[in-house]
Structure formats: C-alpha cells, structure tokens
Amino acid sequence: MKEVQDILSLAIRQPAMSDQLQLAENDTVAVPDCLDFTLQRFTYDRPLPVEDVAMVLYQPAKRGQTAAIELRYCVAGNKYCQNPGCTDQVCADKKKDNCVQKSPSIDMITVRFQPAFIQSLQKGSTSSTLFDMQSRKPFVKTIQPSTKSKEVLDQMVHHNYDGALKNIFLQSKALELLLFSSDQFVQNDTDDRFGCRFLTHLEDREKIEKARGILLEQLDAPITIRDLARRVAMNECYLKKGFKAMYGTTIYDYFQKERMEKAKSLLYEKGMSVSEVAILMGYSCISHFSTAFKKHTGLKPCELLLR
C-alpha cells in the first residue's frame, strides 16, 4: 500500500504547500491480534487550504502477503502546544484558548486492521461482505469523514488511558470508525462496493487528482468534461466514474459546490457586491448566479449579506 502522503495530497489543495508542514508528533500503538494505530501530527505557520478527507484501502492476500484493510484520515483543526511544561501537551481546539504557544495542526491517522481480527468479526455471517478475505479485488476509495467519525478520531487522539485500558479503548473506537465508514461506502452492487478497479493504480488516481486541481484553479471558468479528460489524458468515462469514487460526487456537483463556497467567501468575508461576485465566478446573468447560490446555500446572495 502507498504511504500516507497519498491522502495528504488529497487534503491539501495545493500540493506544493505541503513543504510548509513540520512533523510535531509521530506515535504508533499496536493492539495485539487486532490493529495498528498511527498518529502523525504536522504543524504549520501559514494558513493552508486543507479539507478533511478519509480513505479506505483493501489489499487481498497476494504473493505470500496477508490481506490488509486500512482506514486513513486527514483531519485539520486541532492545536499542538509547543510548551513542554503544558499539562495538556496536545491541546484540544476548545481548551487553553489563552495559550500563546499552540499551533494549528493536521492529524494524519491510520488504522490498520489485522486480517485475523477482521475474519473473527465475520464468523457466523451467512452473507458476503465487503471485508470478505477471500476476495481478490483490491480497492481504494476516498470519502468525506462524517461528523461522527471526526468525533471518534478526536477521542482517539485525546484520551487518558494507558496500558491494557488504552488497547481496549482504541479497539472500541476503531470499530466505531469501521462502522461509520461502512455506512458511506458499502453498497448493494458488488462492483460498486469495490470502487473502480483501475483506481488501484497510482497513475490513474494522480490523473483524477490533477483533474480536481484544474477545477479548483479555474472556478471562474467552467470546463467541459471532454476538455478536462483531454488535459489529464484520461478516458471521459473513467474520469467521471473515478472522480465520483474518489470524491463521492460528480464532477459538475463538485465544481458547483467549490464555486459557490468561493462566492460565499467573497460575499461574506470580502464584502464584495453580488454583481461583482457573479462576474468573478463567470456568470453573465446575475439571476442565474443567484439561483445557483441559493441551491447550494439555501439563501439568496442578498440574504447572506443581510446576516
């Protein structure tokens, strides 16, 4: 399986900015006969365009290697205290707001379930599941972590357990993550459950990541899927199917969401007028922009300005 850097490139919209990260913490906990838990915490000095993202990986047994299932998460927003005398060295975001030595951070969390443990969960089951270790289909799927998953991740990072109790705690929380994540990617169709097979190749995932980057770079200039596919040298059908598998939505819906989020920021934070924002977002008709904005936010642009 690829290293955690894969998910980091998905979380930070501008990959070059990952050079600004500094590793502040690196912790690994092995829960015997169950799972391996890894936390990598990176701090940064300048604001970064980071979004929470999760990745599910399944690799079947192959060439003497055991099968593997991993859940990977990138979550921003926690605070890391640089003061060694601080009683809470890993500051939670709502604690110690007066601490001047805490820095924003990105948490990279990996939970790798051991094959024997997954098999034990399936004992007695009469139906095939996503985690059928007899399957020879690998898959990689990216999802947006749910609110419940992020709460569990925060609990796994900030706790006071030690020894055997720590292992029990991490095991219980890891099972919650597995449950909440399965709600997002387990479907009835066998092929869909395993995502797009071609996405198991890094080159294809990189092409789709590049397509996403192109969309984000030109939110004011809509691009057709045909042109987008040509720019990343990928089949249109594969691009559409792979994009939805990795980001959980269609190319158009993703573009519109990001487009309206930028418009919202320009209106609410920059104080620009509705007509100015409409033009900047590539709309020649203000009413069309207003309709699209309301569809995404539930409010008309003018209603947002009144808040």
Backbone hydrogen bonds, N-H to C=O, Kabsch-Sander energy under -0.5 kcal/mol:
donor,donor_aa,acceptor,acceptor_aa,energy
6,D,3,E,-1.8
7,I,4,V,-0.9
8,L,4,V,-1.6
9,S,5,Q,-2.0
10,L,6,D,-0.8
11,A,7,I,-1.9
12,I,8,L,-2.2
13,R,11,A,-0.7
13,R,49,P,-2.3
17,M,14,Q,-2.4
18,S,15,P,-2.0
19,D,16,A,-1.3
20,Q,17,M,-2.0
21,L,18,S,-1.5
22,Q,43,T,-2.3
24,A,22,Q,-0.5
24,A,41,R,-3.3
25,E,41,R,-1.6
27,D,39,L,-2.8
29,V,37,F,-3.3
31,V,29,V,-0.6
31,V,35,L,-2.9
34,C,31,V,-1.8
35,L,31,V,-1.4
36,D,112,R,-2.1
37,F,29,V,-3.3
38,T,110,T,-2.4
39,L,27,D,-3.2
40,Q,108,M,-2.6
41,R,25,E,-2.7
42,F,40,Q,-0.5
42,F,106,I,-2.6
43,T,22,Q,-2.7
44,Y,104,P,-1.3
50,V,48,L,-1.8
51,E,11,A,-1.7
53,V,74,C,-1.9
54,A,143,I,-2.7
55,M,72,R,-2.7
56,V,141,K,-3.2
57,L,70,E,-2.4
58,Y,139,F,-2.4
59,Q,68,A,-2.7
62,K,65,Q,-1.7
65,Q,62,K,-2.2
68,A,59,Q,-2.7
69,I,113,F,-0.9
70,E,57,L,-2.4
71,L,111,V,-2.3
72,R,55,M,-2.9
73,Y,109,I,-2.6
74,C,53,V,-2.7
75,V,107,D,-2.4
77,G,105,S,-1.5
79,K,91,C,-1.6
80,Y,103,S,-2.5
81,C,79,K,-0.5
81,C,89,Q,-1.6
82,Q,101,Q,-2.1
86,C,83,N,-1.9
91,C,89,Q,-0.9
95,K,92,A,-1.6
99,C,96,K,-1.9
102,K,99,C,-0.5
103,S,80,Y,-2.5
105,S,78,N,-1.5
106,I,42,F,-2.7
107,D,75,V,-3.1
108,M,40,Q,-3.3
108,M,106,I,-0.6
109,I,73,Y,-2.4
109,I,107,D,-0.6
110,T,38,T,-2.3
111,V,71,L,-2.7
112,R,36,D,-2.6
112,R,110,T,-0.5
113,F,69,I,-2.1
113,F,111,V,-0.6
114,Q,34,C,-2.8
117,F,114,Q,-0.8
118,I,114,Q,-1.8
119,Q,115,P,-2.5
120,S,116,A,-1.8
121,L,117,F,-1.4
122,Q,118,I,-0.9
122,Q,119,Q,-0.6
123,K,119,Q,-0.5
123,K,120,S,-0.6
125,S,122,Q,-2.2
132,D,129,T,-1.3
133,M,131,F,-0.8
135,S,132,D,-2.2
139,F,58,Y,-1.8
141,K,56,V,-2.5
142,T,245,A,-0.7
143,I,54,A,-2.5
150,K,146,S,-2.2
151,E,147,T,-1.9
152,V,148,K,-1.9
153,L,149,S,-2.5
154,D,150,K,-2.0
155,Q,151,E,-1.7
156,M,152,V,-2.1
157,V,153,L,-1.6
158,H,154,D,-2.4
159,H,157,V,-0.8
165,L,162,D,-1.1
166,K,162,D,-0.7
167,N,163,G,-1.6
168,I,164,A,-2.2
169,F,165,L,-2.6
170,L,166,K,-2.7
171,Q,167,N,-2.2
172,S,168,I,-2.3
173,K,169,F,-2.3
174,A,170,L,-2.4
175,L,171,Q,-1.8
176,E,172,S,-1.4
177,L,173,K,-2.1
178,L,174,A,-2.2
179,L,175,L,-2.2
180,F,176,E,-2.9
181,S,177,L,-2.7
182,S,178,L,-1.9
183,D,179,L,-1.2
184,Q,181,S,-1.4
185,F,181,S,-1.2
186,V,182,S,-2.2
187,Q,185,F,-0.6
193,R,189,D,-2.3
194,F,190,T,-1.1
195,G,192,D,-1.9
197,R,195,G,-0.5
199,L,196,C,-1.3
200,T,197,R,-1.8
201,H,198,F,-1.6
202,L,200,T,-0.5
204,D,201,H,-0.6
205,R,201,H,-1.7
206,E,202,L,-2.5
207,K,203,E,-1.6
208,I,204,D,-1.8
209,E,205,R,-2.4
210,K,206,E,-2.3
211,A,207,K,-2.1
212,R,208,I,-2.2
213,G,209,E,-2.1
214,I,210,K,-2.2
215,L,211,A,-2.0
216,L,212,R,-2.1
217,E,213,G,-1.8
218,Q,214,I,-1.2
219,L,216,L,-0.6
221,A,218,Q,-1.6
228,L,224,T,-2.4
229,A,225,I,-2.7
230,R,226,R,-1.9
231,R,227,D,-2.1
232,V,228,L,-1.3
233,A,230,R,-0.8
234,M,229,A,-2.5
239,L,235,N,-2.7
240,K,236,E,-2.6
241,K,237,C,-2.5
242,G,238,Y,-3.2
243,F,239,L,-2.5
244,K,240,K,-1.8
245,A,241,K,-1.8
246,M,242,G,-2.3
247,Y,243,F,-2.6
248,G,244,K,-1.7
254,Y,250,T,-2.3
255,F,251,I,-2.4
256,Q,252,Y,-2.8
257,K,253,D,-2.3
258,E,254,Y,-2.4
259,R,255,F,-2.5
260,M,256,Q,-2.7
261,E,257,K,-2.0
262,K,258,E,-2.0
263,A,259,R,-2.1
264,K,260,M,-2.5
265,S,261,E,-1.9
266,L,262,K,-2.3
267,L,263,A,-2.2
268,Y,264,K,-2.9
269,E,265,S,-2.1
270,K,265,S,-1.5
272,M,266,L,-2.2
277,V,273,S,-2.2
278,A,274,V,-2.5
279,I,275,S,-2.0
280,L,276,E,-2.3
281,M,277,V,-2.1
282,G,279,I,-1.7
283,Y,278,A,-2.8
289,F,285,C,-1.6
290,S,286,I,-2.7
291,T,287,S,-2.2
292,A,288,H,-2.2
293,F,289,F,-2.6
294,K,290,S,-2.2
295,K,291,T,-2.0
296,H,292,A,-1.4
297,T,293,F,-2.8
298,G,294,K,-2.4
303,E,300,K,-0.7
304,L,300,K,-1.7
305,L,301,P,-1.6
306,L,302,C,-0.9
307,R,304,L,-1.1
